[in-house]
Amino acid sequence: MADRTGLKLVGFVFGSMTIAVMMIAGVMVKGYSDGSYSFDNVASISETR
């Protein structure tokens, strides 16, 4: 059976990685909502008459 110290360490590592990913996602969402990031512009076809 695995010891509790090792399981605590693994839990801490996975927990800290989860928090880091959530913080990065929050910064990216805030950046998109503020307009500092933009999606790639799709080339539009315009027709002149």
C-alpha positions as MATLAB code, in Angstrom:
seq = 'MADRTGLKLVGFVFGSMTIAVMMIAGVMVKGYSDGSYSFDNVASISETR';
ca = [
       0.000    0.000    0.000;
       1.254    3.499   -0.814;
       2.333    5.696    2.048;
       0.385    8.814    2.906;
       3.380   11.122    2.493;
       3.820   10.135   -1.154;
       0.113   10.500   -1.825;
       0.103   13.967   -0.221;
       2.998   15.004   -2.457;
       1.271   13.700   -5.600;
      -1.952   15.438   -4.569;
      -0.114   18.697   -3.981;
       1.604   18.496   -7.383;
      -1.641   17.779   -9.258;
      -3.518   20.411   -7.244;
      -0.941   23.108   -7.951;
      -0.906   22.222  -11.652;
      -4.705   22.453  -11.735;
      -4.655   25.880  -10.081;
      -1.970   27.096  -12.509;
      -3.996   25.970  -15.542;
      -7.140   27.604  -14.151;
      -5.286   30.887  -13.570;
      -3.833   30.864  -17.092;
      -7.281   30.175  -18.550;
      -8.734   33.052  -16.521;
      -6.053   35.444  -17.770;
      -6.674   34.367  -21.370;
     -10.453   34.804  -21.049;
      -9.971   38.235  -19.472;
      -7.569   39.179  -22.265;
     -10.056   38.174  -24.950;
     -12.874   40.055  -23.234;
     -10.736   43.194  -22.867;
      -9.731   43.002  -26.537;
      -5.982   42.677  -26.057;
      -6.073   39.322  -27.846;
      -7.994   38.725  -31.047;
      -9.029   35.723  -33.037;
      -7.470   35.275  -36.451;
      -9.296   37.319  -39.024;
     -10.919   35.203  -41.699;
     -10.436   36.552  -45.198;
     -13.733   37.838  -46.469;
     -14.738   37.892  -50.096;
     -16.333   41.132  -51.148;
     -18.177   41.613  -54.386;
     -18.180   44.974  -56.126;
     -20.942   45.867  -58.521;
];
